[in-house]
Amino acid sequence: YGDWTKRFGSILRPGQVVQLTGEVAPDLKLIAEAKIIVCTAKQWDTISRRWRQRKAVQSATLFVVDDMHFLGGDAGPIMEVIISRMRFISTQKQQKGGDASQLRMIGLSASLANAREVGEWMGVSSSKGLFNFSPKVRPIPLEIYFHSFDQSNFASRLMAMGKPVYNAVMRHSERKPSIIFVPSRRQAQLTAIDLMTYYQSIEGETFLGKGAIPEEVAKIAGNLREPALQQVTTSGIGFLHDGMVESDWEQIMDLYQKGSITVLVCPVDICWKVKIVAHLVVVMGTETFDGRERRYVDYPIADLLHMMGMASRQGIDSCGKCVIMCHTPKKEHLKKLLYDPLPIESHIDHYLHDHFNSEIVTKTISCMQDAVDYITWTLLYRRLSKNPNYYNLQGTSNVHLSEHISEMVETVLGDLEASKCCQLNDDGDVSPLNLGMIAAYYYVQYETIELIAASLTAKTKVRGILEILSHASEFGNLPIRQGEEKALKILARNLPQKLPESAQFQDPRTKALVLLHCHFGRKALSTDLRTDQKRVLCDSINLIPAIVDVISSNGWLKPALAAMELSQMVVQGLWNKDNVLLQIPHFTKDIVERCEAYQGEEPIESVFDILTLEDDVRTDLLRLPDEKMADVAVFCNNYPNIEMAFDVLDSDDITASDPVQISVKLEREVDDEDEEEEDIDEAQFGKVAAPLFPKEKLEGWWIVVGNTKTNSLLSLKRVTLRRTQKIMLEFMAPEEPGDYNLTLFCMSDSYLGCDQEYSVPISVAVGESDDDDGDDDDSSGGDESD
């Protein structure tokens, strides 16, 4: 994104080169104005699913896909779906005619064995638009050296590689920049220390660059947070990992790019994050531990190719060098993979459920035949007959092919019907159901929605929803590293709430639950666990609205309010029973106790009370330095003060089982000073102040009407509020005539302590007829989920 902004930002208006966020509402605003959109495959899948309603998706004229060799990896199925969809959109536009300009597609990838097939699938003419080069063709030549080790034990093999890594750097780098990739964060630190020790003991020198001033490097090293990093940086070696403080990361990268340090050690999991090149790349071992499978697994071949490609300083070196250190039995296999073009196979057959579901919801698939036609647009269809054994085909004739596809479609649609995401009739017609619509809208896996719907009851509380959330399929691929089970057990022992009896610590879902508990308890975590916790929080904030929608379609009030409270807990990192003042930055239990003990005219119970205090009283209670007081001020000023007014339409004329409408107006209270700066602040309204939440978030509000006595939820709307907003809530009046006291709730999804509830009395008169109550129930349930 930075690169494209630099190249095109000067010739386009601001806001015309955009990067998508992954959240539907903000992204739709971005693409409406954009000329160039930069995004991941998953983000484009989310946006382009409803392409028939989204003109911006249809109006794309150039579609560039980078790193297409990932078609054979984890991101492959989503990539395959969006390329197939864009081709389908293009042909649909051409069939309709008009002045629609044709969509051009460009695919970029490493050298592929079956590039012609991939090109034909994308609609590329093999004579004019296909260029496939040998893996040996590079911007600058690359010399690859293999060094094999016989030790069968992983740890022993890594220890044996220590000295050879040092020798490789001395022999091949010629004091030019070198990058060493190691299996883990811990190994990065150990390797950096080993290199420093070898060089100082053998040569008595350091790896500092030719023009580096040791005093300046030592001064920068003194500002780094990690003691081991301070020690090795003065010797001209740096190491990076995913959990580093941002300032440390930037300083080490800056030193490397200036040439002050010449050796950089990185764990393999950040190879795509570091945007640097070197003269020499050393890959120290080609395996890493996978805690879910409890074994060592090989690096993906795409990662290896990417690491090798970093040995390419165009315009500086005449050739790059790469040393690969591996286990002896793997050497020949690796040689073949790295020297020959990559064969690409489709894996979409294992991931069809969620993609079928989204197409059923958008009516692209409305019968069995549509589903079969959908598969003919994919790469899978072209590969089935070319590599039948790989896809378990019985033969390659047209009959075998159509039988295999039909069976695959029937299985997938059968699974979706069993999970109540779609409905199949005897004629083979398919229609979406409520759960399927929720799953497609929030980009939630069908298994997760099935689990949520099966596990929720009318009595589920926050703790139950938390357990359901942690069992989502989305968390199934959280990494379990070596020795992490023990760390998770120790953390679980100190949690305020006990884990369920069935908790297994090698299960990623238990890990997700422990990390959420630690977030609410604000427990200190190791670097790796903190990285995983960020991912869990970002996924959770997308899953909770889906849980709320499933609850609302069942018409349960208390579980819906509990799920909304859970959303607040995730954003602010607190339990719902904690004092709301703790969400203010730098507030500790001591400060809160002082606030509770304060004997003023009004007790201090909410964030607003902190704002209304006299300055000297506030200073005495908080006892914080000025820079921390500034953070407190920012949070308190961002804390939403919402005025809510409502009106029951035709309140004198409500009859049993007839629609009731409530008009609700929300208005954000703004300070007089802010009023003057309205133009500046309009965009800032609704930005959440949440120091413990890993990414920027906009406020969301749920407006709910329910009956607390019967635990029934009658109507629900979710809104994003900037300044003012009017909404209309509609629901069916109770079937029995009489007086009812309903409650109107305004629930935040981001802040604790700012929810509001109002009593809404209504009188229901006798209706003319009430013989179609079953239909009413169905229609109200479907209405809410939308």
BAPATI-665580 format. One record per residue (C-alpha): residue in three letters; x, z, y. Coordinates in steps of 0.02 Angstrom, whole numbers, padded with zeros to 5 digits, always signed. Last residue first. Example, Ala and Ser with C-alpha at 12.3 -4.5 7.8 and 13.67 -1.06 7.14 Angstrom:
! BAPATI-665580
SER+00684+00357-00053
ALA+00615+00390-00225
***
This chain:
! BAPATI-665580
ASP-01564+00437-00444
SER-01570+00590-00555
GLU-01715+00662-00457
ASP-01831+00514-00478
GLY-01813+00503-00666
GLY-01871+00683-00687
SER-02015+00661-00565
SER-02077+00507-00656
ASP-02074+00587-00826
ASP-02166+00743-00772
ASP-02299+00645-00681
ASP-02331+00535-00833
GLY-02369+00687-00940
ASP-02489+00756-00809
ASP-02608+00609-00826
ASP-02776+00700-00844
ASP-02776+00795-00681
SER-02928+00729-00590
GLU-03000+00756-00416
GLY-02873+00892-00375
VAL-02915+01075-00339
ALA-02821+01138-00187
VAL-02637+01188-00180
SER-02578+01306-00045
ILE-02393+01297+00001
PRO-02269+01430+00057
VAL-02090+01367+00086
SER-01965+01513+00093
TYR-01794+01465+00157
GLU-01622+01469+00077
GLN-01451+01440+00152
ASP-01278+01417+00080
CYS-01128+01455+00192
GLY-01045+01591+00087
LEU-00929+01487-00021
TYR-00875+01316+00040
SER-00855+01146-00045
ASP-01014+01086-00133
SER-01128+01166-00002
MET-01305+01216-00048
CYS-01459+01202+00065
PHE-01601+01283-00033
LEU-01790+01269-00003
THR-01891+01400-00097
LEU-02072+01387-00157
ASN-02205+01520-00131
TYR-02363+01455-00214
ASP-02546+01484-00171
GLY-02678+01416-00292
PRO-02731+01262-00390
GLU-02648+01234-00560
GLU-02564+01065-00585
PRO-02419+01108-00470
ALA-02385+00981-00330
MET-02277+00832-00378
PHE-02114+00809-00284
GLU-02044+00722-00131
LEU-01898+00772-00020
MET-01871+00670+00139
ILE-01705+00670+00229
LYS-01647+00678+00409
GLN-01464+00691+00454
THR-01363+00755+00600
ARG-01176+00766+00636
ARG-01076+00704+00485
LEU-01173+00760+00332
THR-01144+00692+00158
VAL-01308+00711+00064
ARG-01367+00754-00111
LYS-01555+00762-00141
LEU-01653+00872-00261
SER-01837+00897-00302
LEU-01945+01012-00407
LEU-01821+01127-00492
SER-01913+01253-00601
ASN-01853+01430-00637
THR-02037+01489-00648
LYS-02018+01627-00519
THR-01880+01539-00420
ASN-01989+01386-00386
GLY-01880+01246-00323
VAL-01837+01130-00180
VAL-01654+01078-00168
ILE-01545+01002-00032
TRP-01370+00977-00104
TRP-01232+00957+00025
GLY-01066+00865+00016
GLU-00915+00899+00125
LEU-00775+00770+00123
LYS-00617+00800+00022
GLU-00431+00774+00044
LYS-00331+00808-00113
PRO-00253+00951-00213
PHE-00379+01090-00174
LEU-00290+01255-00137
PRO-00281+01236+00052
ALA-00466+01189+00067
ALA-00522+01140+00242
VAL-00656+01009+00205
LYS-00676+00858+00317
GLY-00860+00852+00367
PHE-00835+00803+00548
GLN-00662+00729+00578
ALA-00728+00553+00606
GLU-00841+00613+00749
ASP-00700+00718+00823
ILE-00614+00593+00937
ASP-00771+00515+01008
GLU-00854+00685+01032
GLU-00713+00762+01132
GLU-00831+00837+01261
GLU-00942+00907+01124
ASP-00791+00990+01045
GLU-00773+01105+01196
ASP-00959+01149+01187
ASP-00939+01201+01005
VAL-01033+01098+00874
GLU-01180+01155+00765
ARG-01209+01027+00627
GLU-01389+00971+00613
LEU-01494+00951+00456
LYS-01675+00892+00466
VAL-01790+00909+00315
SER-01959+00823+00291
ILE-02054+00894+00142
GLN-02172+00780+00048
VAL-02297+00833-00086
PRO-02361+00706-00213
ASP-02526+00749-00300
SER-02536+00849-00462
ALA-02655+00978-00384
THR-02708+00943-00205
ILE-02612+00968-00042
ASP-02713+00934+00117
ASP-02672+01074+00236
SER-02484+01047+00217
ASP-02503+00865+00271
LEU-02312+00849+00281
VAL-02214+01010+00243
ASP-02090+01028+00386
PHE-01907+01077+00383
ALA-01770+01132+00502
MET-01590+01169+00450
GLU-01449+01216+00569
ILE-01278+01198+00489
ASN-01123+01296+00539
PRO-00985+01219+00435
TYR-00813+01301+00426
ASN-00697+01180+00517
ASN-00670+01301+00662
CYS-00637+01444+00541
PHE-00512+01341+00441
VAL-00415+01280+00594
ALA-00412+01456+00669
VAL-00344+01532+00508
ASP-00207+01398+00502
ALA-00161+01440+00684
MET-00156+01626+00640
LYS-00026+01581+00507
GLU+00085+01500+00640
ASP+00058+01648+00758
PRO+00110+01786+00636
LEU-00028+01883+00544
ARG-00087+02061+00574
LEU-00267+02017+00521
LEU-00361+02171+00581
ASP-00256+02205+00737
THR-00256+02022+00790
ARG-00445+02011+00766
VAL-00473+02168+00871
ASP-00360+02099+01009
ASP-00448+01930+01009
GLU-00625+02001+01013
LEU-00720+01958+00854
THR-00848+01815+00852
LEU-00740+01697+00748
ILE-00709+01826+00610
ASP-00898+01856+00600
PHE-00925+01669+00571
VAL-00816+01678+00414
SER-00938+01803+00339
GLU-00962+01989+00307
ILE-00881+02080+00453
PRO-01002+02222+00496
GLU-01084+02213+00669
GLU-01062+02340+00809
GLY-00889+02384+00745
GLN-00827+02504+00611
TYR-00702+02394+00517
ALA-00684+02454+00335
GLU-00737+02285+00266
CYS-00614+02194+00380
ARG-00472+02311+00329
GLU-00516+02282+00145
VAL-00514+02094+00175
ILE-00341+02105+00254
ASP-00277+02206+00106
LYS-00355+02085-00022
THR-00257+01944+00060
PHE-00310+01814+00188
HIS-00170+01685+00213
PRO-00293+01538+00223
ILE-00480+01585+00233
GLN-00557+01573+00058
LEU-00533+01762+00039
LEU-00667+01794+00172
VAL-00801+01745+00045
ASN-00769+01906-00053
ASP-00755+01864-00237
LYS-00912+01855-00347
ASN-00913+01663-00348
TRP-00735+01665-00414
LEU-00608+01584-00298
GLY-00503+01425-00289
GLN-00590+01348-00137
VAL-00634+01175-00207
VAL-00663+01230-00387
MET-00764+01385-00336
GLN-00877+01282-00221
SER-00913+01161-00366
LEU-00949+01310-00479
GLU-01078+01371-00352
MET-01165+01202-00366
ALA-01165+01219-00557
ALA-01245+01392-00540
LEU-01379+01322-00422
ALA-01421+01189-00552
PRO-01422+01320-00693
LYS-01548+01423-00591
LEU-01668+01280-00550
TRP-01705+01188-00712
GLY-01804+01024-00698
ASN-01725+00937-00848
SER-01679+00791-00735
SER-01605+00921-00617
ILE-01489+00988-00753
VAL-01421+00813-00791
ASP-01398+00781-00604
VAL-01304+00946-00579
ILE-01189+00905-00726
ALA-01151+00734-00648
PRO-01114+00821-00482
ILE-00992+00935-00579
LEU-00894+00793-00662
ASN-00816+00719-00504
ILE-00753+00887-00439
SER-00691+00926-00613
ASP-00580+00770-00623
CYS-00484+00817-00464
LEU-00470+00999-00521
VAL-00404+00953-00694
ARG-00274+00835-00618
LYS-00211+00968-00499
GLN-00202+01093-00644
ASP-00092+00973-00743
THR+00037+00970-00601
ARG+00026+01160-00585
LEU+00055+01175-00773
ASP+00215+01074-00758
THR+00282+01178-00612
SER+00244+01346-00692
LEU+00090+01439-00633
ALA+00052+01581-00511
LYS-00126+01647-00529
ARG-00256+01614-00393
GLY-00394+01695-00500
PHE-00507+01543-00477
HIS-00360+01426-00510
CYS-00303+01528-00661
HIS-00479+01515-00736
LEU-00475+01326-00707
LEU-00304+01314-00791
VAL-00366+01416-00940
LEU-00519+01303-00960
ALA-00413+01143-00950
LYS-00292+01215-01080
THR-00438+01252-01195
ARG-00489+01069-01175
PRO-00311+01010-01214
ASP-00322+01095-01386
GLN-00156+01172-01444
PHE-00220+01339-01380
GLN-00374+01342-01491
ALA-00524+01432-01414
SER-00665+01466-01542
GLU-00689+01647-01489
PRO-00730+01593-01310
LEU-00604+01644-01175
LYS-00614+01819-01101
GLN-00651+01839-00916
PRO-00531+01928-00797
LEU-00384+01825-00865
ASN-00225+01918-00913
ARG-00224+01875-01099
ALA-00262+01692-01060
LEU-00099+01674-00962
ILE+00003+01741-01109
LYS-00088+01625-01230
LEU-00060+01476-01112
ALA+00128+01510-01107
LYS+00136+01519-01297
GLU+00041+01355-01316
GLU+00158+01276-01187
GLY+00314+01289-01297
GLN+00334+01100-01308
ARG+00214+01012-01194
ILE+00026+00990-01215
PRO-00023+00838-01110
LEU-00203+00822-01050
ASN-00278+00678-01150
GLY-00443+00762-01201
PHE-00479+00818-01021
GLU-00594+00670-00986
SER-00686+00708-01150
ALA-00769+00855-01059
HIS-00747+01023-01147
SER-00687+01108-00986
LEU-00853+01067-00900
ILE-00957+01143-01042
GLU-00852+01303-01033
LEU-00874+01313-00843
ILE-01061+01280-00861
GLY-01073+01430-00979
ARG-00977+01543-00859
VAL-01085+01489-00712
LYS-01248+01531-00804
THR-01351+01432-00931
LYS-01530+01500-00947
ALA-01629+01337-00941
THR-01510+01265-01071
LEU-01358+01151-01061
SER-01256+01107-01217
ALA-01342+00946-01277
ALA-01353+00864-01104
ILE-01172+00908-01061
LEU-01107+00849-01232
GLU-01200+00682-01218
ILE-01135+00659-01040
THR-00957+00694-01100
GLU-00973+00574-01248
TYR-01035+00437-01129
GLN-00878+00452-01022
VAL-00909+00489-00838
TYR-00888+00358-00702
TYR-01009+00453-00587
TYR-01137+00313-00576
ALA-01112+00249-00754
ALA-01133+00421-00834
ILE-01286+00463-00726
MET-01368+00297-00770
GLY-01333+00321-00955
LEU-01409+00496-00951
ASN-01569+00428-00868
LEU-01596+00288-00993
PRO-01541+00106-00983
SER-01637-00034-01071
VAL-01584-00140-01219
ASP-01687-00277-01303
GLY-01649-00307-01487
ASP-01827-00356-01533
ASP-01853-00190-01622
ASN-01816-00090-01463
LEU-01653-00011-01407
GLN-01645+00128-01277
CYS-01491+00180-01181
CYS-01387+00335-01141
LYS-01478+00448-01265
SER-01318+00490-01363
ALA-01392+00408-01518
GLU-01436+00253-01415
LEU-01256+00239-01353
ASP-01192+00256-01532
GLY-01312+00121-01593
LEU-01261+00007-01448
VAL-01078+00025-01501
THR-01113-00001-01686
GLU-01228-00150-01657
VAL-01100-00233-01541
MET-00959-00212-01668
GLU-01068-00279-01810
SER-01115-00429-01705
ILE-00932-00460-01660
HIS-00876-00452-01842
GLU-01019-00562-01903
SER-00983-00691-01765
LEU-00799-00701-01815
HIS-00829-00708-02001
VAL-00955-00850-01978
ASN-00841-00943-01857
SER-00702-00942-01988
THR-00551-00827-01967
GLY-00572-00709-02115
GLN-00606-00526-02161
LEU-00563-00462-01987
ASN-00477-00292-01974
TYR-00422-00317-01791
TYR-00235-00325-01827
ASN-00267-00427-01984
PRO-00362-00561-01886
ASN-00219-00603-01766
LYS-00264-00773-01690
SER-00450-00766-01735
LEU-00480-00600-01647
ARG-00358-00635-01502
ARG-00472-00749-01401
TYR-00622-00632-01414
LEU-00514-00479-01373
LEU-00458-00563-01211
THR-00635-00537-01147
TRP-00770-00657-01086
THR-00837-00684-01264
ILE-00870-00496-01272
TYR-01003-00508-01136
ASP-01090-00648-01232
VAL-01108-00530-01383
ALA-01181-00397-01267
ASP-01300-00523-01189
GLN-01357-00573-01366
MET-01399-00391-01407
CYS-01514-00376-01256
SER-01514-00324-01073
ILE-01327-00329-01036
THR-01290-00378-00855
LYS-01436-00262-00810
THR-01327-00150-00697
VAL-01365+00000-00810
ILE-01330-00102-00967
GLU-01163-00158-00892
SER-01112+00023-00860
ASN-01159+00072-01038
PHE-01065-00074-01114
HIS-00908-00020-01019
ASP-00927+00160-01077
HIS-00951+00114-01259
LEU-00822-00027-01271
TYR-00667+00081-01277
HIS-00601+00054-01454
ASP-00638-00134-01453
ILE-00547-00145-01285
HIS-00379-00128-01370
SER-00322-00308-01340
GLU-00153-00368-01404
ILE-00003-00422-01301
PRO+00159-00479-01384
LEU+00309-00435-01275
PRO+00447-00566-01256
ASP+00604-00534-01360
TYR+00762-00439-01306
LEU+00680-00269-01274
LEU+00566-00261-01425
LYS+00695-00333-01546
LYS+00831-00219-01484
LEU+00714-00069-01495
HIS+00677-00104-01679
GLU+00862-00127-01716
LYS+00908+00041-01636
LYS+00766+00149-01701
PRO+00852+00208-01861
THR+01007+00262-01758
HIS+00914+00379-01637
CYS+00933+00316-01459
MET+01045+00304-01307
ILE+01009+00153-01197
VAL+01142+00106-01069
CYS+01089-00016-00931
LYS+01200-00114-00814
GLY+01160-00226-00665
CYS+01251-00386-00615
SER+01325-00469-00460
ASP+01279-00316-00359
ILE+01225-00306-00175
GLY+01102-00448-00141
GLN+00980-00383-00268
ARG+01016-00207-00330
SER+00941-00220-00505
ALA+00961-00079-00629
MET+00781-00024-00596
GLY+00722-00158-00718
MET+00787-00056-00865
MET+00670+00087-00816
HIS+00522-00033-00804
LEU+00562-00110-00974
LEU+00570+00064-01052
ASP+00403+00113-00972
ALA+00321-00047-01037
ILE+00387-00008-01212
PRO+00293+00157-01213
TYR+00418+00298-01247
ASP+00423+00347-01430
VAL+00331+00502-01492
TYR+00398+00671-01547
ARG+00272+00776-01642
ARG+00135+00904-01619
GLU+00001+00769-01596
ARG-00074+00858-01446
GLY+00094+00930-01396
ASP+00178+00759-01377
PHE+00367+00781-01367
THR+00470+00639-01294
GLU+00567+00497-01374
THR+00688+00362-01314
GLY+00842+00469-01285
MET+00951+00471-01129
VAL+00905+00308-01042
VAL+01052+00271-00926
VAL+01024+00154-00778
LEU+01175+00085-00683
HIS+01186-00010-00518
ALA+01033+00077-00451
VAL+00858+00046-00382
ILE+00727+00160-00305
LYS+00537+00182-00297
VAL+00518+00341-00399
LYS+00337+00364-00455
TRP+00339+00241-00600
CYS+00485+00329-00687
ILE+00403+00498-00656
ASP+00361+00536-00839
VAL+00539+00490-00894
PRO+00614+00646-00817
CYS+00737+00602-00679
VAL+00926+00627-00652
LEU+01001+00548-00494
VAL+01187+00511-00478
THR+01269+00438-00321
ILE+01237+00571-00189
SER+01277+00528-00008
GLY+01227+00346-00037
LYS+01097+00344+00103
GLN+00963+00308-00028
TYR+01019+00455-00135
LEU+01025+00579+00011
ASP+00850+00523+00068
MET+00780+00538-00107
ILE+00851+00715-00120
GLN+00779+00762+00051
GLU+00607+00689+00013
TRP+00592+00778-00155
ASP+00647+00945-00082
SER+00519+00929+00061
GLU+00380+00887-00064
VAL+00410+01044-00168
MET+00447+00984-00344
GLY+00316+00982-00481
ASP+00341+00801-00533
HIS+00527+00811-00562
LEU+00686+00756-00472
PHE+00871+00785-00500
GLY+01019+00761-00384
ILE+01206+00743-00412
GLY+01340+00726-00277
SER+01428+00891-00315
THR+01344+00981-00169
THR+01178+00925-00244
VAL+01217+01013-00410
GLN+01212+01191-00342
GLN+01066+01171-00222
LEU+00964+01091-00362
ALA+00998+01238-00477
PRO+00940+01359-00340
GLU+00775+01266-00309
ARG+00708+01279-00130
LEU+00825+01159-00040
ASN+00885+01207+00135
GLY+01063+01250+00078
ALA+01078+01077-00002
ILE+01054+00999+00170
LYS+01200+01102+00239
ALA+01307+01064+00085
VAL+01273+00877+00108
GLU+01328+00891+00291
GLU+01486+00987+00245
PRO+01531+00863+00106
ILE+01525+00712+00225
ALA+01473+00561+00122
GLY+01552+00391+00156
LYS+01617+00362-00020
GLY+01470+00442-00110
LEU+01478+00618-00183
PHE+01499+00621-00373
THR+01624+00766-00366
GLU+01808+00790-00412
GLY+01917+00898-00526
GLU+01932+00752-00647
ILE+01905+00842-00813
SER+01834+01013-00765
GLN+01742+00957-00608
TYR+01672+00800-00688
TYR+01617+00887-00848
THR+01533+01033-00754
MET+01437+00921-00633
LEU+01376+00809-00775
ASP+01321+00961-00877
ILE+01227+01036-00727
ALA+01131+00873-00699
THR+01094+00859-00886
LEU+01024+01036-00893
GLN+00910+01010-00741
ALA+00842+00845-00807
GLN+00822+00923-00981
ARG+00703+01053-00911
ARG+00597+00917-00829
SER+00583+00821-00992
PRO+00637+00667-01092
VAL+00786+00610-00985
PHE+00811+00458-00872
ILE+00982+00443-00787
ILE+00995+00343-00625
SER+01163+00283-00559
PRO+01221+00230-00384
LYS+01397+00154-00373
ARG+01554+00257-00406
GLU+01613+00124-00530
SER+01449+00150-00627
HIS+01501+00082-00797
ARG+01643+00187-00867
MET+01617+00353-00776
VAL+01426+00349-00794
ALA+01440+00301-00978
ASN+01568+00438-01010
TYR+01453+00570-00931
VAL+01307+00509-01039
PRO+01424+00509-01191
LYS+01466+00694-01156
GLY+01284+00754-01156
MET+01217+00639-01294
ALA+01263+00762-01434
MET+01154+00895-01352
LEU+01008+00774-01349
ARG+01033+00736-01535
SER+01040+00921-01578
ALA+00874+00949-01487
PHE+00788+00804-01577
ASN+00851+00846-01753
SER+00895+00688-01852
GLN+01073+00677-01784
ASP+01135+00498-01815
PHE+01158+00441-01634
SER+01150+00262-01569
HIS+01226+00189-01409
PHE+01150+00024-01353
TYR+01225-00068-01205
ILE+01122-00188-01098
GLU+01204-00299-00965
LEU+01076-00361-00839
PRO+01093-00523-00741
ILE+01021-00524-00563
PRO+00845-00580-00514
ARG+00810-00583-00703
VAL+00793-00715-00839
LYS+00846-00632-01002
PRO+00664-00586-01043
SER+00631-00776-01056
PHE+00515-00847-00924
ASN+00329-00886-00926
PHE+00258-00988-00782
LEU+00077-01044-00799
GLY-00013-01127-00653
LYS-00003-01315-00676
SER+00008-01362-00861
SER-00066-01201-00932
SER-00214-01205-00812
VAL-00259-01026-00774
GLY-00437-00970-00814
MET-00391-00789-00845
TRP-00419-00812-01032
GLU-00312-00970-01024
GLY-00170-00871-00945
VAL-00180-00732-01075
GLU-00174-00864-01211
ARG-00025-00955-01134
ALA+00067-00790-01108
ASN+00068-00749-01294
ALA+00247-00686-01311
LEU+00245-00610-01137
SER+00388-00588-01011
ALA+00346-00446-00892
SER+00189-00469-00789
LEU+00107-00544-00636
GLY-00070-00615-00639
ILE-00142-00718-00496
MET-00326-00762-00485
ARG-00412-00875-00359
LEU-00599-00851-00331
GLN-00688-01010-00278
SER-00764-01017-00105
ALA-00953-00998-00101
ASP-01025-01138+00008
GLY-01183-01152-00096
GLY-01181-01168-00283
LYS-01276-01041-00389
GLN-01171-01095-00538
GLN-01012-01069-00436
LYS-01062-00891-00391
GLN-01098-00849-00574
THR-00930-00926-00623
SER-00836-00816-00499
ILE-00932-00658-00548
PHE-00888-00690-00732
ARG-00704-00716-00689
MET-00705-00554-00590
ARG-00790-00463-00735
SER-00663-00525-00864
ILE-00520-00468-00751
ILE-00606-00300-00722
VAL-00640-00271-00907
GLU-00465-00319-00966
MET-00385-00202-00841
ILE-00499-00060-00898
PRO-00453-00094-01081
GLY-00266-00106-01042
ALA-00239+00058-00947
ASP-00176+00144-01106
GLY-00061+00001-01156
GLY-00074-00179-01221
LEU-00148-00245-01059
PHE-00004-00152-00976
HIS+00095-00316-00986
MET-00013-00364-00837
ASP+00099-00267-00719
ASP+00013-00334-00561
VAL-00160-00410-00546
VAL-00197-00514-00390
PHE-00377-00566-00352
LEU-00402-00689-00208
THR-00571-00744-00139
ALA-00667-00578-00141
SER-00843-00607-00069
GLN-00933-00542-00223
VAL-00852-00370-00209
ALA-00894-00358-00022
LYS-01075-00410-00058
ARG-01107-00256-00163
GLN-01279-00254-00247
ARG-01234-00379-00385
TRP-01061-00302-00399
ARG-01125-00136-00465
ARG-00977-00111-00582
SER-00858-00177-00448
ILE-00827-00010-00362
THR-00790+00097-00514
ASP-00692-00044-00600
TRP-00590-00068-00440
GLN-00542+00117-00441
LYS-00497+00110-00627
ALA-00386-00043-00606
THR-00291+00043-00465
CYS-00313-00005-00283
VAL-00250-00106-00134
ILE-00385-00198-00035
ILE-00340-00333+00092
LYS-00470-00400+00216
ALA-00563-00235+00233
GLU-00715-00189+00339
ALA-00847-00168+00202
ILE-00710-00117+00079
LEU-00678+00048+00171
LYS-00860+00101+00189
LEU-00890+00069+00003
ASP-00733+00170-00036
PRO-00797+00324+00060
ALA-00959+00327-00043
VAL-00883+00286-00215
GLU-00738+00409-00226
GLY-00583+00330-00308
THR-00483+00334-00146
LEU-00459+00148-00110
GLN-00310+00089-00005
VAL-00352-00017+00145
VAL-00278-00162+00245
GLN-00416-00211+00369
GLY-00432-00036+00443
PRO-00324-00074+00594
ARG-00339-00260+00641
LEU-00234-00390+00550
ILE-00072-00477+00603
SER+00035-00319+00622
GLY-00036-00234+00468
PHE+00008-00382+00356
ARG+00187-00350+00299
LYS+00201-00164+00338
THR+00027-00128+00272
TRP+00069-00226+00113
ASP+00226-00122+00083
GLY+00142+00045+00119
TYR+00000+00000+00000
***
